[in-house]
Amino acid sequence: MRATGAVSAHGLPRSDPSVDALSDALRQTIAQHWTRRVTSELQVSYSFEALLPRLRVLDADATVLAMVARSATEEQRHAELCLHLANVYAGRRVDVPPVPFALPSFGFDDEHLEVALHIAGLCCINETMATAYLEHSLALATAPIAVAAHRAHLREEVDHARLGWAHLASPAVSDETRAALARCVPRLLDANVPLWERPDAFLPSAGVPDHGLPSHADCVRVARAAVNELVLPGFRHVRVPVGAWRNALPGRD
């Protein structure tokens, strides 16, 4: 459906006085942040697309397969949403560079474990942490365009995390695979959590809270809380017997 009036095809405002009130330098900085987010959303979409046929071969649950297919489409929509934000903050149409993508191999001969590792990293860890980040960002935001964007994104991101837990809890994953996965979870966390804790390449360390962009300190706090309170308990709930992850503890080096 073609967008008309003051609302875009994504249901977001086409303009926002709170954006207009920012300095040009800060607007360009925020635009760069959202342009980078376009790339990350597309990479997630491509990951779902690549995993779908592999899950089919493994006779994954039909509901999980449907959720994966829908998630690939929704992540494309999230990329479009991020691009709209980049355009609004930049005050012009921005260019998005080519998106590199290659689904990595974990080096196991067992395809059940390989796919379980991808689902655990993509959904159970990253999408769960993304949900926590978006919830916090939405709570901070007062700019109408930021509120609308985070609300739309969060509404679908929750299900992307849920599909990971649904797959790991399903009969398509054996107890042997769950046990093998548990031994790999610390390395998955070591690889993924620092990506959430590193400073944003464009935003000031204080963030821009009114525009739904938390400070770096907040991002670190939310990431660690998500691991301790959501991710690790989630694995245990679906019978993946993980222990404590020392790097998730506050005050890590």
Secondary structure as a PSIPRED ss2 file (coil, helix, strand):
# PSIPRED VFORMAT (PSIPRED V4.0)

   1 M C   1.000  0.000  0.000
   2 R C   1.000  0.000  0.000
   3 A C   1.000  0.000  0.000
   4 T C   1.000  0.000  0.000
   5 G C   1.000  0.000  0.000
   6 A C   1.000  0.000  0.000
   7 V E   0.000  0.000  1.000
   8 S C   1.000  0.000  0.000
   9 A C   1.000  0.000  0.000
  10 H C   1.000  0.000  0.000
  11 G C   1.000  0.000  0.000
  12 L C   1.000  0.000  0.000
  13 P E   0.000  0.000  1.000
  14 R C   1.000  0.000  0.000
  15 S C   1.000  0.000  0.000
  16 D C   1.000  0.000  0.000
  17 P H   0.000  1.000  0.000
  18 S H   0.000  1.000  0.000
  19 V H   0.000  1.000  0.000
  20 D H   0.000  1.000  0.000
  21 A C   1.000  0.000  0.000
  22 L C   1.000  0.000  0.000
  23 S C   1.000  0.000  0.000
  24 D H   0.000  1.000  0.000
  25 A H   0.000  1.000  0.000
  26 L H   0.000  1.000  0.000
  27 R H   0.000  1.000  0.000
  28 Q H   0.000  1.000  0.000
  29 T H   0.000  1.000  0.000
  30 I H   0.000  1.000  0.000
  31 A H   0.000  1.000  0.000
  32 Q H   0.000  1.000  0.000
  33 H H   0.000  1.000  0.000
  34 W H   0.000  1.000  0.000
  35 T H   0.000  1.000  0.000
  36 R H   0.000  1.000  0.000
  37 R H   0.000  1.000  0.000
  38 V H   0.000  1.000  0.000
  39 T H   0.000  1.000  0.000
  40 S H   0.000  1.000  0.000
  41 E H   0.000  1.000  0.000
  42 L H   0.000  1.000  0.000
  43 Q H   0.000  1.000  0.000
  44 V H   0.000  1.000  0.000
  45 S H   0.000  1.000  0.000
  46 Y H   0.000  1.000  0.000
  47 S H   0.000  1.000  0.000
  48 F H   0.000  1.000  0.000
  49 E H   0.000  1.000  0.000
  50 A H   0.000  1.000  0.000
  51 L H   0.000  1.000  0.000
  52 L H   0.000  1.000  0.000
  53 P H   0.000  1.000  0.000
  54 R H   0.000  1.000  0.000
  55 L H   0.000  1.000  0.000
  56 R H   0.000  1.000  0.000
  57 V H   0.000  1.000  0.000
  58 L C   1.000  0.000  0.000
  59 D C   1.000  0.000  0.000
  60 A C   1.000  0.000  0.000
  61 D C   1.000  0.000  0.000
  62 A H   0.000  1.000  0.000
  63 T H   0.000  1.000  0.000
  64 V H   0.000  1.000  0.000
  65 L H   0.000  1.000  0.000
  66 A H   0.000  1.000  0.000
  67 M H   0.000  1.000  0.000
  68 V H   0.000  1.000  0.000
  69 A H   0.000  1.000  0.000
  70 R H   0.000  1.000  0.000
  71 S H   0.000  1.000  0.000
  72 A H   0.000  1.000  0.000
  73 T H   0.000  1.000  0.000
  74 E H   0.000  1.000  0.000
  75 E H   0.000  1.000  0.000
  76 Q H   0.000  1.000  0.000
  77 R H   0.000  1.000  0.000
  78 H H   0.000  1.000  0.000
  79 A H   0.000  1.000  0.000
  80 E H   0.000  1.000  0.000
  81 L H   0.000  1.000  0.000
  82 C H   0.000  1.000  0.000
  83 L H   0.000  1.000  0.000
  84 H H   0.000  1.000  0.000
  85 L H   0.000  1.000  0.000
  86 A H   0.000  1.000  0.000
  87 N H   0.000  1.000  0.000
  88 V H   0.000  1.000  0.000
  89 Y H   0.000  1.000  0.000
  90 A H   0.000  1.000  0.000
  91 G C   1.000  0.000  0.000
  92 R C   1.000  0.000  0.000
  93 R C   1.000  0.000  0.000
  94 V C   1.000  0.000  0.000
  95 D C   1.000  0.000  0.000
  96 V C   1.000  0.000  0.000
  97 P C   1.000  0.000  0.000
  98 P C   1.000  0.000  0.000
  99 V C   1.000  0.000  0.000
 100 P C   1.000  0.000  0.000
 101 F C   1.000  0.000  0.000
 102 A C   1.000  0.000  0.000
 103 L C   1.000  0.000  0.000
 104 P C   1.000  0.000  0.000
 105 S C   1.000  0.000  0.000
 106 F C   1.000  0.000  0.000
 107 G C   1.000  0.000  0.000
 108 F C   1.000  0.000  0.000
 109 D C   1.000  0.000  0.000
 110 D C   1.000  0.000  0.000
 111 E H   0.000  1.000  0.000
 112 H H   0.000  1.000  0.000
 113 L H   0.000  1.000  0.000
 114 E H   0.000  1.000  0.000
 115 V H   0.000  1.000  0.000
 116 A H   0.000  1.000  0.000
 117 L H   0.000  1.000  0.000
 118 H H   0.000  1.000  0.000
 119 I H   0.000  1.000  0.000
 120 A H   0.000  1.000  0.000
 121 G H   0.000  1.000  0.000
 122 L H   0.000  1.000  0.000
 123 C H   0.000  1.000  0.000
 124 C H   0.000  1.000  0.000
 125 I H   0.000  1.000  0.000
 126 N H   0.000  1.000  0.000
 127 E H   0.000  1.000  0.000
 128 T H   0.000  1.000  0.000
 129 M H   0.000  1.000  0.000
 130 A H   0.000  1.000  0.000
 131 T H   0.000  1.000  0.000
 132 A H   0.000  1.000  0.000
 133 Y H   0.000  1.000  0.000
 134 L H   0.000  1.000  0.000
 135 E H   0.000  1.000  0.000
 136 H H   0.000  1.000  0.000
 137 S H   0.000  1.000  0.000
 138 L H   0.000  1.000  0.000
 139 A H   0.000  1.000  0.000
 140 L H   0.000  1.000  0.000
 141 A C   1.000  0.000  0.000
 142 T C   1.000  0.000  0.000
 143 A C   1.000  0.000  0.000
 144 P H   0.000  1.000  0.000
 145 I H   0.000  1.000  0.000
 146 A H   0.000  1.000  0.000
 147 V H   0.000  1.000  0.000
 148 A H   0.000  1.000  0.000
 149 A H   0.000  1.000  0.000
 150 H H   0.000  1.000  0.000
 151 R H   0.000  1.000  0.000
 152 A H   0.000  1.000  0.000
 153 H H   0.000  1.000  0.000
 154 L H   0.000  1.000  0.000
 155 R H   0.000  1.000  0.000
 156 E H   0.000  1.000  0.000
 157 E H   0.000  1.000  0.000
 158 V H   0.000  1.000  0.000
 159 D H   0.000  1.000  0.000
 160 H H   0.000  1.000  0.000
 161 A H   0.000  1.000  0.000
 162 R H   0.000  1.000  0.000
 163 L H   0.000  1.000  0.000
 164 G H   0.000  1.000  0.000
 165 W H   0.000  1.000  0.000
 166 A H   0.000  1.000  0.000
 167 H H   0.000  1.000  0.000
 168 L H   0.000  1.000  0.000
 169 A H   0.000  1.000  0.000
 170 S C   1.000  0.000  0.000
 171 P C   1.000  0.000  0.000
 172 A C   1.000  0.000  0.000
 173 V C   1.000  0.000  0.000
 174 S C   1.000  0.000  0.000
 175 D H   0.000  1.000  0.000
 176 E H   0.000  1.000  0.000
 177 T H   0.000  1.000  0.000
 178 R H   0.000  1.000  0.000
 179 A H   0.000  1.000  0.000
 180 A H   0.000  1.000  0.000
 181 L H   0.000  1.000  0.000
 182 A H   0.000  1.000  0.000
 183 R H   0.000  1.000  0.000
 184 C H   0.000  1.000  0.000
 185 V H   0.000  1.000  0.000
 186 P H   0.000  1.000  0.000
 187 R H   0.000  1.000  0.000
 188 L H   0.000  1.000  0.000
 189 L H   0.000  1.000  0.000
 190 D H   0.000  1.000  0.000
 191 A H   0.000  1.000  0.000
 192 N H   0.000  1.000  0.000
 193 V H   0.000  1.000  0.000
 194 P H   0.000  1.000  0.000
 195 L H   0.000  1.000  0.000
 196 W H   0.000  1.000  0.000
 197 E H   0.000  1.000  0.000
 198 R C   1.000  0.000  0.000
 199 P C   1.000  0.000  0.000
 200 D C   1.000  0.000  0.000
 201 A C   1.000  0.000  0.000
 202 F C   1.000  0.000  0.000
 203 L C   1.000  0.000  0.000
 204 P C   1.000  0.000  0.000
 205 S C   1.000  0.000  0.000
 206 A C   1.000  0.000  0.000
 207 G C   1.000  0.000  0.000
 208 V E   0.000  0.000  1.000
 209 P H   0.000  1.000  0.000
 210 D H   0.000  1.000  0.000
 211 H H   0.000  1.000  0.000
 212 G C   1.000  0.000  0.000
 213 L E   0.000  0.000  1.000
 214 P C   1.000  0.000  0.000
 215 S C   1.000  0.000  0.000
 216 H H   0.000  1.000  0.000
 217 A H   0.000  1.000  0.000
 218 D H   0.000  1.000  0.000
 219 C H   0.000  1.000  0.000
 220 V H   0.000  1.000  0.000
 221 R H   0.000  1.000  0.000
 222 V H   0.000  1.000  0.000
 223 A H   0.000  1.000  0.000
 224 R H   0.000  1.000  0.000
 225 A H   0.000  1.000  0.000
 226 A H   0.000  1.000  0.000
 227 V H   0.000  1.000  0.000
 228 N H   0.000  1.000  0.000
 229 E H   0.000  1.000  0.000
 230 L H   0.000  1.000  0.000
 231 V H   0.000  1.000  0.000
 232 L H   0.000  1.000  0.000
 233 P H   0.000  1.000  0.000
 234 G H   0.000  1.000  0.000
 235 F H   0.000  1.000  0.000
 236 R H   0.000  1.000  0.000
 237 H H   0.000  1.000  0.000
 238 V C   1.000  0.000  0.000
 239 R C   1.000  0.000  0.000
 240 V C   1.000  0.000  0.000
 241 P C   1.000  0.000  0.000
 242 V C   1.000  0.000  0.000
 243 G C   1.000  0.000  0.000
 244 A C   1.000  0.000  0.000
 245 W C   1.000  0.000  0.000
 246 R H   0.000  1.000  0.000
 247 N H   0.000  1.000  0.000
 248 A H   0.000  1.000  0.000
 249 L C   1.000  0.000  0.000
 250 P C   1.000  0.000  0.000
 251 G C   1.000  0.000  0.000
 252 R C   1.000  0.000  0.000
 253 D C   1.000  0.000  0.000
